[in-house]
Amino acid sequence: MPALSVIFDVAFPVFALVGIGYLAGRTRVMGSEATVALNAFVAAFALPALLFGLLARARMDDIVNRDFIIVMTLAMFGTQLAAMALARWWLRLPWIDTVLQGLAAGFGNVGYMGVPICIAGFGPAGALPATLTVVIGAAAMLPLCVVLIELGRHAGRGGRRTVQTVLLAMLRNPLLLAIALGLICAGSETVLPAALQRLVDLLSAAAAPCALFAIGLFLSDKSLAANRREVGLTVAVKLLLQPALAAALVPAFLGFDDMWGRSAVLLAALPSATNAFLLARQYGRFIAETSAAVFLSTLASVLTVSGVLVLLRVGMH
């Protein structure tokens, strides 16, 4: 059965690694200190090396796909705005909670889950659309949410200082720095020395399995005690509205006959990233809801992502 082949060849290894990480955390084989250390390794070394290496060896014409950027930007920000509107006017949430709800619904787990699953489905080239989506989320959506929260907290005062803080944080982000360096190498057609290339390849090989394992560890100690309406709204908007919006936009810009069009829908179908939870913990607001949303959307994405893989015939030869 072709459908079962896609699920077992592409989806199963990805979600199985998440599950193994979850079991390792629940059984205390690896505790909270291991979770912090593994996440630091993935975020600061392995994943940046993977993205840098892939971009450095690619051609600029293959990297900067304007139509894909348009589709993903509209899908992600459209979902974010829809979630914020519902949170504000239907759920009557305070402003900070509204922004965090929008971030949880709009920003998918592209870095840790999207890159591995796109590589599994499309080969090494699949990391390119995932990398562009990381840029949209990390360089546009996340900083915008920080600015919106800070402006709301200070009622419009200190806006310049807030923007400066956000820009400095972006300059210190290892993923964004790696992407920028990779783009510079691609644009200048720089060939890395063999020893440096082998180092990058070694770190890159650890990125996908460690990232997926780290997701499971992160989820293993999270509680589901939260307001059901807020969590249900986030999960539904993220897993249903965003891929539907991406699928509606793809025919006008890309089409479903190539990697970029199919990867747009696949990346839009990913569960909520941990960024919203981390930001919620930083501000001490909406923590339980973002934590539960990450957990439940990841659990539900076993079905939704598998369904998208089958519908788009990803991995079928």
Buried (B, 14 or more C-beta within 10 A) or exposed (E): EEBEEBBEBBBBBBBEBBBBBBBBBBEEEBEEEBBEEBBEBBBBBBBBBBBBBBBBBBEEEEBBBEBBBBBBBBBBBBBBEBBBEBBBEEBEBEBBBBBBBBBBBBBBBBBBBBBBBBBBBBEBBBBBBBBBBBBBBBBBBBBBBBBBBBBBEEEEEBEEEBBEBBEEEBEEBBBBBBBBBBBEBBEEEEEBEEEEBEBBEEBBEBBBBBBBBBBBBBBBBBEEEBBEBBBBBBBBBBBBBBBBBBBBBBEEBBEBEEBBBBBBBBBBBBBBBBBBBEBBBEBEBBBBBBBBBBBBBBBBBBEBBBBBBBBBBBBBE
